[in-house]
Amino acid sequence: MTDEHATDQPWSVLSSSGVLRASERVPGGADALDLRAAYRDMVLARRIDTEAIALQRQGELGLWPSMRGQEGAQVGAGSALRPRDVVFPTYREHAVAWCFGVDPVQLLGLFRGTTMGGWDPRERNFNLYTLVIGAQTLHAVGYAMGIVRDGDVATGDPERDRAVLVFLGDGALSEGETNEAFVWAAAQNLPVVFFCQNNQWAISAPFSVQSRVPAAERARGFGFPGVRVDGNDVVACHAATHEALAQARAGNGPTLIEAVTYRSNPHTTSDDDLRYRSAAENDAWAARDPLERLHVLLSGPGAAYPMDDAFLADLAAEEERLAERLRTGCRALPVPAPSDPFLHTLSTLPPDLARQRDEHLAFLAAEEVSA
Ligand SMILES: Cc1ncc(C[n+]2csc(CCOP(=O)(O)OP(=O)(O)O)c2C)c(N)n1
């Protein structure tokens, strides 16, 4: 991929009024992506998000970072993955997790406080959520080095070649780790795709404060291509990620994708976004809603891939089943044992930590006896 598209104007094929433009940049046309399946994934991912917010409001979750508005970016990227690719998410990649087959009930555990993770990263090649901004970019680069050493790049065998897809927010571009990751990915020509969702805000800090140029333009300075894509256009996001992953798997090195999108809800359920941004801004972005524009395309007259009433009724029923499963599953998440914080960090607990664990458990046992 060249960086000729790293301009101010994000690249798009699906207009905000739901019209699909022909583009040689979408290999195989829109057929590269099953549009109805993409719509289904976006609707169900939004429902996961909405249910999680409701659960937080009912006191069932401590916190929830909403991804509402970012479904186009996430489903576009997530649907470009192959099973052997490896994902390093932030804490907001709920739709990517959905696309890659992670059980959405497991996403809730971290925010309910019942687990430090929630799923086994080895089962799906989907790593645990990272709350430290930018840290996962270095993890991804390290993993990409491992893939190269395993001989899993540029073999020409689609069953074997693999790549790493790492997600970051616009705020993470200001972190030293992210910039170190860019340098190392370029220096080693690593099979890694950096997918930056520029949702305009790093909590209350706007993108314009953190970057004088479009994020995609930074890639050139590190020595690899950048592409600026309309993050609310699922077709363009899929095509850009599909191409970047193919380049990475083929041994042609890293790409930075900047998906220009918008976090339409507050940063998390603890945040009050009206203190730093206007309702007018929210309204302007609502008019570019990624689900709405795909819905228009798929239900408009003469749609090549129409959604008929039966499809929409099935989807509505599936949404309700998913929502019920989330509510029941959330409340049934197992309460962790007091010894759990000592697990899963070190394969063998050093004597000092083992002693602390034993003292902690003895203290709790004594409390129970005296109660
Ligand atoms: C190293 C580090 N510094 C600060 C924070 C506090 N913090 C949590 S989220 C956030 C903003 C992140 O913004 P961005 O990277 O754009 O991602 P978004 O939340 O918008 O998806 C900050 C500063 C943190 N978690 N880690």
PDBQT file of the ligand as one rigid body, heavy atoms in Angstrom, charges set to zero:
ROOT
HETATM    1  C1  LIG A 401      -0.684   5.726  30.410  1.00  0.00    +0.000 C 
HETATM    2  C2  LIG A 401      -2.048   6.269  30.749  1.00  0.00    +0.000 A 
HETATM    3  N1  LIG A 401      -2.194   7.597  30.931  1.00  0.00    +0.000 NA
HETATM    4  C3  LIG A 401      -3.411   8.109  31.252  1.00  0.00    +0.000 A 
HETATM    5  C4  LIG A 401      -4.493   7.271  31.395  1.00  0.00    +0.000 A 
HETATM    6  C5  LIG A 401      -5.865   7.831  31.746  1.00  0.00    +0.000 C 
HETATM    7  N2  LIG A 401      -6.750   7.735  30.564  1.00  0.00    +0.000 N 
HETATM    8  C6  LIG A 401      -7.682   6.767  30.463  1.00  0.00    +0.000 A 
HETATM    9  S1  LIG A 401      -8.511   6.853  29.021  1.00  0.00    +0.000 SA
HETATM   10  C7  LIG A 401      -7.649   8.212  28.510  1.00  0.00    +0.000 A 
HETATM   11  C8  LIG A 401      -7.934   8.863  27.173  1.00  0.00    +0.000 C 
HETATM   12  C9  LIG A 401      -7.638   7.945  26.025  1.00  0.00    +0.000 C 
HETATM   13  O1  LIG A 401      -8.034   8.527  24.821  1.00  0.00    +0.000 OA
HETATM   14  P1  LIG A 401      -7.838   7.787  23.455  1.00  0.00    +0.000 P 
HETATM   15  O2  LIG A 401      -6.492   7.141  23.395  1.00  0.00    +0.000 OA
HETATM   16  O3  LIG A 401      -8.175   8.744  22.385  1.00  0.00    +0.000 OA
HETATM   17  O4  LIG A 401      -8.902   6.588  23.498  1.00  0.00    +0.000 OA
HETATM   18  P2  LIG A 401     -10.488   6.636  23.654  1.00  0.00    +0.000 P 
HETATM   19  O5  LIG A 401     -10.783   6.458  25.128  1.00  0.00    +0.000 OA
HETATM   20  O6  LIG A 401     -10.973   7.926  23.109  1.00  0.00    +0.000 OA
HETATM   21  O7  LIG A 401     -10.992   5.462  22.890  1.00  0.00    +0.000 OA
HETATM   22  C10 LIG A 401      -6.724   8.581  29.480  1.00  0.00    +0.000 A 
HETATM   23  C11 LIG A 401      -5.813   9.745  29.355  1.00  0.00    +0.000 C 
HETATM   24  C12 LIG A 401      -4.286   5.875  31.216  1.00  0.00    +0.000 A 
HETATM   25  N3  LIG A 401      -5.283   4.985  31.330  1.00  0.00    +0.000 N 
HETATM   26  N4  LIG A 401      -3.064   5.398  30.877  1.00  0.00    +0.000 NA
ENDROOT
TORSDOF 0
